[in-house]
Amino acid sequence: MEFSSYDPAWLVEAAKKQHPAEGWLHEALAKCTRAIGEEPVIYFVDPKSPDWHVARDYRINDTPRGDVEIDVLKDGRIGGIEFLKAEWRSGSFG
């Protein structure tokens, strides 16, 4: 898989509304301009990379694209996002 261009503007705006005090999160999301994959899972860091160590997840609800879970890596970068609504549609949730 190759990285392709990605516009995270919609995600940054949603994070600003739901997590207004988390300025570092807004900045980290704004840097997510290259991506691998497509909905329901998009990666901004290769998940097979030795850097892939999730420290925390953030949830953003009711975006124009549904609920999203954000994987924040230990170094503060955004590893990827998961579109939770797609899991419900596919029947693979939980």
Number of C-alpha atoms within 10 A of each C-alpha: 7 8 14 11 10 14 14 16 15 13 20 19 16 18 22 15 10 14 16 12 11 11 12 11 20 20 12 15 25 17 16 22 14 16 21 18 14 11 14 14 16 19 21 22 19 17 13 7 8 7 14 19 14 17 12 12 13 14 16 18 15 12 15 9 14 12 15 22 16 22 23 22 18 14 12 14 22 24 25 25 22 19 20 19 16 18 15 11 9 9 8 8 10 5
